[in-house]
Amino acid sequence: MAETIRMSYRSLGQCGLKVSVLSLGGWLTFGKELTEGTLVQRLVRRAVEAGINFFDLADVYAHGAAEEVMGRALVEWPRHSLVISSKVFYPTGNGPNDRGLSRKHIMESAERSLRRIGTDYLDLYFCHRYDAETPLEETARAMDDLVRQGKVLYWGTSEWSGGQIRAIQELCRAAGWHRPQVEQPQYSLIARKKFEQQVRPAVLEAGLGAVTWSPLAMGLLTGKYDEGLPADSRMAKEEWLQENRYTAENRDRVRRMKALADRLGCSRAQLAIAWVVRQEAVSSVILGVTRPEQLEDNLRALQVNIGDEVNEQLNALFPVSA
Ligand SMILES: NC(=O)c1ccc[n+]([C@@H]2O[C@H](COP(=O)([O-])OP(=O)(O)OC[C@H]3O[C@@H](n4cnc5c(N)ncnc54)[C@H](OP(=O)(O)O)[C@@H]3O)[C@@H](O)[C@H]2O)c1
C-alpha cells in the first residue's frame, strides 16, 4: 500500500486561495512522455490521494496534449477540489497572432485551453513570459476581462523580472483592474540567483505567491547524471537542456550533496525539493515526473526536516551565484 503523505496547504501570497505545497506539472511529461491513459490516471490518482490539489499546465505543453490528458484524468474529482492552471505566450501556431500577450491571442488561447482541459474556468492563468511587443495595458485589460467573465479566477506571470512585476502591479492598481496574484519562477539549488536577488523582493513587496518550477533542475539534483547521461533521461533526450546545467561543476556539487542526504536518511531528490519548500515566498513547488516511483520519491520530501546545519552546508555547496 502507498505510504500516507501529510500534505500541507499554503495561501497563494496574500490571496485566499490555498495550494498544496507540492503540485504536479505537465511540461515534457503529460501528453509527451506520458501518453498512456492508465499510467496518466495512476499518477494523477496518486497525486490527489497524497493531497496534491494544484495541477500546472500550459497551452504549449505537448502542443495542447498535456491539457487534454491531464484534463481527462482530473474529471474523477469534483472541480471545486482542484486548482488548475494554464499559460499563454509561446507560439501555438504559425500565424503572427498565434503567440504573445495580445488581447486576441490571450482570449483565443484561453478558450482553447478551457476546451482541451474540459473545464469552465482556470483557477490560475499565467502570462508565460513578458511580451515586449504588446502594451502592458492591453495584456492587463484582457486578463481583467477574463476574470470578470469568470473564465479565470486569479492571474499571474511567469519568469517576469522584478521591474516588470512592479510595473504590472502599479498599472492594475491605478486602473482598478484585477492584479496578478502569483509569479511562477524557476527555482532550485542550482538556479537561485534570479529569484533570490531580483524576483523575490518584488514578489514579497506585492504580496504574491511564488509557485516554483524545475525543483530538481530537470532531474540533475537527483544524482541520476552522476555517471553521465542515462539513455532514457530527460537531458539525454532534450540535449538543449544540458546548456549551463549539465556542467562538471554542477555534477560535482550534486555528487557532494549525497553525503548530506545520507546524513538525513533521504534521497537527493527529496533533499532538493525540501530545500525549496522551506524558502521564503514559496507557496507551492511544482514537481515533474515520468514514472510513479519518481512521484513516490518526491512526495517524501515532505518528511525531510533539513535543520540549520545541513541547510548551511547546502547553501555553501550551492551558492547564490547561479
Ligand atoms: N513556467 C515555466 O516557464 C515552466 C518551465 C518549466 C517547467 N514548468 C512547470 O514546472 C513543472 C516541473 O518542472 P520540471 O519537470 O522541469 O521539474 P524537475 O523536477 O526539475 O524535473 C523533472 C524531471 O526530472 C526527472 N525526475 C523527477 N523526479 C525524479 C526522481 N525522483 N528520480 C529520478 N529522476 C527524477 C524526470 O525526468 P526523466 O525521468 O525524463 O529523466 C522528471 O520529468 C513542469 O511540469 C511545469 O508544470 C514551468
Ligand as a Chemical Component Dictionary entry (heavy atoms), coordinates in Angstrom:
data_LIG
# 
_chem_comp.id                   LIG 
_chem_comp.type                 NON-POLYMER 
_chem_comp.pdbx_formal_charge   0 
_chem_comp.three_letter_code    LIG 
# 
loop_
_chem_comp_atom.comp_id 
_chem_comp_atom.atom_id 
_chem_comp_atom.alt_atom_id 
_chem_comp_atom.type_symbol 
_chem_comp_atom.charge 
_chem_comp_atom.model_Cartn_x 
_chem_comp_atom.model_Cartn_y 
_chem_comp_atom.model_Cartn_z 
_chem_comp_atom.pdbx_ordinal 
LIG N1  N1  N 0  6.683  28.489 -16.198 1  
LIG C1  C1  C 0  7.634  27.919 -16.883 2  
LIG O1  O1  O 0  8.255  28.527 -17.759 3  
LIG C2  C2  C 0  7.964  26.485 -16.609 4  
LIG C3  C3  C 0  9.125  25.893 -17.159 5  
LIG C4  C4  C 0  9.413  24.564 -16.857 6  
LIG C5  C5  C 0  8.566  23.849 -16.022 7  
LIG N2  N2  N 1  7.428  24.435 -15.528 8  
LIG C6  C6  C 0  6.474  23.688 -14.657 9  
LIG O2  O2  O 0  7.178  23.038 -13.613 10 
LIG C7  C7  C 0  6.916  21.631 -13.659 11 
LIG C8  C8  C 0  8.103  20.877 -13.131 12 
LIG O3  O3  O 0  9.267  21.185 -13.892 13 
LIG P1  P1  P 0  10.288 20.029 -14.290 14 
LIG O4  O4  O 0  9.534  18.897 -14.870 15 
LIG O5  O5  O -1 11.380 20.648 -15.058 16 
LIG O6  O6  O 0  10.789 19.611 -12.801 17 
LIG P2  P2  P 0  12.107 18.880 -12.305 18 
LIG O7  O7  O 0  11.739 18.271 -11.011 19 
LIG O8  O8  O 0  13.268 19.810 -12.294 20 
LIG O9  O9  O 0  12.401 17.744 -13.389 21 
LIG C9  C9  C 0  11.502 16.667 -13.544 22 
LIG C10 C10 C 0  12.186 15.528 -14.289 23 
LIG O10 O10 O 0  13.286 15.005 -13.533 24 
LIG C11 C11 C 0  13.250 13.584 -13.540 25 
LIG N3  N3  N 0  12.901 13.159 -12.169 26 
LIG C12 C12 C 0  11.929 13.674 -11.350 27 
LIG N4  N4  N 0  11.937 13.061 -10.161 28 
LIG C13 C13 C 0  12.914 12.140 -10.214 29 
LIG C14 C14 C 0  13.396 11.219 -9.264  30 
LIG N5  N5  N 0  12.875 11.129 -8.042  31 
LIG N6  N6  N 0  14.426 10.400 -9.633  32 
LIG C15 C15 C 0  14.981 10.477 -10.862 33 
LIG N7  N7  N 0  14.549 11.346 -11.808 34 
LIG C16 C16 C 0  13.528 12.183 -11.479 35 
LIG C17 C17 C 0  12.201 13.190 -14.564 36 
LIG O11 O11 O 0  12.788 13.185 -15.876 37 
LIG P3  P3  P 0  13.303 11.890 -16.658 38 
LIG O12 O12 O 0  12.725 10.673 -15.996 39 
LIG O13 O13 O 0  12.803 12.105 -18.043 40 
LIG O14 O14 O 0  14.794 11.961 -16.590 41 
LIG C18 C18 C 0  11.232 14.357 -14.468 42 
LIG O15 O15 O 0  10.413 14.504 -15.591 43 
LIG C19 C19 C 0  6.566  21.383 -15.140 44 
LIG O16 O16 O 0  5.834  20.206 -15.345 45 
LIG C20 C20 C 0  5.748  22.616 -15.455 46 
LIG O17 O17 O 0  4.430  22.479 -14.952 47 
LIG C21 C21 C 0  7.135  25.732 -15.807 48 
# 
loop_
_chem_comp_bond.comp_id 
_chem_comp_bond.atom_id_1 
_chem_comp_bond.atom_id_2 
_chem_comp_bond.value_order 
_chem_comp_bond.pdbx_ordinal 
LIG N1  C1  SING 1  
LIG C1  O1  DOUB 2  
LIG C1  C2  SING 3  
LIG C2  C3  SING 4  
LIG C2  C21 DOUB 5  
LIG C3  C4  DOUB 6  
LIG C4  C5  SING 7  
LIG C5  N2  DOUB 8  
LIG N2  C6  SING 9  
LIG N2  C21 SING 10 
LIG C6  O2  SING 11 
LIG C6  C20 SING 12 
LIG O2  C7  SING 13 
LIG C7  C8  SING 14 
LIG C7  C19 SING 15 
LIG C8  O3  SING 16 
LIG O3  P1  SING 17 
LIG P1  O4  DOUB 18 
LIG P1  O5  SING 19 
LIG P1  O6  SING 20 
LIG O6  P2  SING 21 
LIG P2  O7  DOUB 22 
LIG P2  O8  SING 23 
LIG P2  O9  SING 24 
LIG O9  C9  SING 25 
LIG C9  C10 SING 26 
LIG C10 O10 SING 27 
LIG C10 C18 SING 28 
LIG O10 C11 SING 29 
LIG C11 N3  SING 30 
LIG C11 C17 SING 31 
LIG N3  C12 SING 32 
LIG N3  C16 SING 33 
LIG C12 N4  DOUB 34 
LIG N4  C13 SING 35 
LIG C13 C14 SING 36 
LIG C13 C16 DOUB 37 
LIG C14 N5  SING 38 
LIG C14 N6  DOUB 39 
LIG N6  C15 SING 40 
LIG C15 N7  DOUB 41 
LIG N7  C16 SING 42 
LIG C17 O11 SING 43 
LIG C17 C18 SING 44 
LIG O11 P3  SING 45 
LIG P3  O12 DOUB 46 
LIG P3  O13 SING 47 
LIG P3  O14 SING 48 
LIG C18 O15 SING 49 
LIG C19 O16 SING 50 
LIG C19 C20 SING 51 
LIG C20 O17 SING 52 
# 
